[in-house]
Amino acid sequence: MTHSQPTILVIGATGSVGSALAKQLGDHNIPFRAMVRNLDLAKTLKQLNGAELVVGDFKDKQSIVSALKGIEKVFLVTNSSEEAEDLQCNFVYSARKNGVKHLVKLSQFAADVNSPVRFLRYHAVVEQKIRESGLQYTFLRPNLFMQGLLGFAEPIKYQQQFFATAGNAKISLVDIRDIAAVALKVLTTAGHENHIYNITGPEAITHQEIAKILSQVMGREIRYINVSDEEMQSALLKVGFPAWQAAGLIEDYAHYARGEAAVISNAVEEVTGKAPRKFIDFVQEYKSAFE
C-alpha cells in the first residue's frame, strides 16, 4: 500500500549519501519527500518513483515547517559548513515541534564531544541534542567513504599517484551505497529506534593497499604518496577549500593516521542482510573515473 502523501523526508537528497538513499527509495517504490535548496539542481531526483520535491532552507523556519507537514521520519544530513552544528540543532527543535517521530541522523564514525577533530565534536553535539529532544533516533556513523577517492581522480589519472596524510594506518572504508542501504532499512522497518550503527566496509586497508588495488584493477602502477599536514593543507587551500574545512580535514586524517578508524563493524549485514562492498568492488565499478 502506498501513501498518497509521503511520511519520510530526506534532507540533503542531492548530496552523496542522500542521493544514494533517494535512488534506493525510488527503486523500492517508497514515496518520500526531498527537501532541496534549488529545484534546478535536483532534476535527477524529480525522475525517481514516489519523489516529491520541496524547496527548503534551514535558515527559513517557515520552509522547514512546510517541508515537515505530515512527516513522521526524517533523514538528516547537511552539507559541510561552519554553521552545520547550529543548523542541525535548530532543526531538531523544529522536528519535535512539528510532529516528527523518528530522526535518522547521518553522523560520523567515532563522533565524540571530546574529540580533537572538529567534525567529530559537532556530530556528537547534534546527537546529544537529538537524545535530549525525546525524539526516537537512529545515528548512522559511517567511516571514510570509498567515493571520497573520486576527489583524487585527476592525479590518479594523469600522475598515476595520489596524496594524503594517513601514514600506514588501516581504515575500514565504506561505500556510500551501503550507508544508504542501512538508512533505507532504518527508515522503512521497525526495531532501529534509539540505536547507533557504526557503518564500515568488510575490511580495514591502508592507503598503500588502496594504491595496490587501484594498480591491479587499472592495469598500471598507481602510487600513494604520504605527505605532511602542511603540504596537504596547502594543496587543499589551492584547490579552493575554505581554511576551516581544510583544517578540519587535516584533523580527520590525523584521526585516521592514529589508527582510530580500523574497526570493522557488521552493521551493514546486520541491518540489510547483505555483506558490504569491498574496496576492489568499488574500484571495478568506478574504473572509468580513474582511466
Secondary structure, 3 states (H helix, E strand, C coil): CCCCCCCEEEECCCCHHHHHHHHHHHHCCCCEEEEECCHHHHHHHHCCCCEEEEECCCCCHHHHHHHCCCCCEEEECCCCCCCHHHHHHHHHHHHHHCCCCEEEEECCCCCCCCCCCHHHHHHHHHHHHHHHHCCEEEEEEECCEHHHHHHHHHHHHHHCEEEECCCCCCECCECHHHHHHHHHHHHHCCCCCCEEEEECCCCCECHHHHHHHHHHHHCCCCEEEECCHHHHHHHHHHCCCCHHHHHHHHHHHHHHHCCCCCCCCCHHHHHHCCCCCCHHHHHHHCHHHHC
